[in-house]
Amino acid sequence: MGILVLINITACLALIDIALKSTIEGYMTQKEERTACGGKLILRKVYNKGMCMNLLEDHQEVVKYGSAFAAVLLTIYQLITLLRRKACILKKWGLSLMTAGAWSNTFDRWIRGYVIDYAAVKCRHEKLSKITFNLGDVLIGIGSVFVVIAAVIAQLRGKKK
């Protein structure tokens, strides 16, 4: 898969999440809830001033600059990996997904001063149903899994030689 294709996918995914956040910001009140997908998906607007699960919410400047620094480093690593012809496609996809999520959340921190989380999954455990996330968070999570799987595959291939 071409370098430009994955770069464009990265940019599009980041922009989709930013657009979703803007839509939620404009059409829902804070902590309002709506259900979708037969009640399994919960839409709610939550402001996250920290990192994952509001970690470091009292240190917003640290989170803001840390997020930008991490997004820049991730982008550099993604570009280096995309330029390597022999790099695993799963790793390339994983880094592309992670980069999209990182930039989407970084955009929120710099422009809005907080990240808008808007989705939750209804399940039996009430505490789990209260966890609210956004597409960027999902992209970072899935991308991380892809990168770990790619690393395991590379390790297994190395042992066979």
Residue pairs with C-beta under 8 A, 6 or more apart in sequence:
1 89
1 92
3 82
3 83
6 82
6 92
6 93
6 96
7 79
7 82
7 96
9 96
9 100
10 78
10 96
10 97
10 99
10 100
10 103
11 100
12 100
13 96
13 97
13 100
13 101
13 104
13 135
13 139
14 99
14 100
14 101
14 103
14 104
14 107
14 136
16 135
17 100
17 101
17 104
17 134
17 135
17 136
17 139
18 104
18 107
18 108
20 118
20 134
20 135
21 104
21 108
21 115
21 116
21 118
21 134
24 43
24 45
24 116
24 118
25 45
25 112
25 116
28 34
28 43
28 44
28 45
28 118
29 45
30 45
30 46
30 47
31 44
31 45
31 46
32 44
32 45
33 42
33 43
33 44
34 42
34 43
34 44
35 41
35 42
35 43
35 122
36 42
36 43
39 122
40 121
40 122
41 119
41 120
41 121
41 122
42 119
42 120
42 121
42 122
42 129
43 118
43 119
44 118
44 119
44 120
44 132
45 116
45 117
45 118
46 116
46 117
46 118
46 132
47 114
47 115
47 116
47 117
48 54
48 57
48 114
48 115
48 116
48 117
48 132
49 57
49 60
49 63
49 113
49 114
49 115
50 56
50 57
50 58
50 59
50 60
50 63
51 63
51 66
51 67
52 137
53 131
56 62
56 63
57 63
60 109
60 113
60 114
63 109
64 109
64 110
67 102
67 105
67 106
67 109
68 106
68 109
68 110
70 102
70 106
71 99
71 102
71 103
71 106
74 95
74 98
74 99
74 102
75 99
75 102
75 103
77 95
78 92
78 95
78 96
78 98
78 99
81 87
81 91
81 92
81 95
82 92
82 95
82 96
88 150
88 153
88 154
90 146
90 147
90 149
90 150
90 153
91 146
91 147
91 150
91 151
93 143
93 146
94 142
94 143
94 144
94 145
94 146
94 147
94 149
94 150
95 143
95 147
96 143
97 139
97 140
97 142
97 143
97 146
98 139
98 140
98 143
98 144
98 147
99 143
100 136
100 139
100 143
101 135
101 136
101 137
101 138
101 139
101 140
101 143
102 136
102 140
104 134
104 135
104 136
104 139
105 115
105 134
105 136
105 137
105 140
108 114
108 115
108 116
109 115
115 134
115 136
116 134
117 132
117 133
117 134
117 137
118 132
118 134
119 132
119 133
119 134
119 135
120 129
120 130
120 131
120 132
120 133
121 128
121 129
122 129
123 129
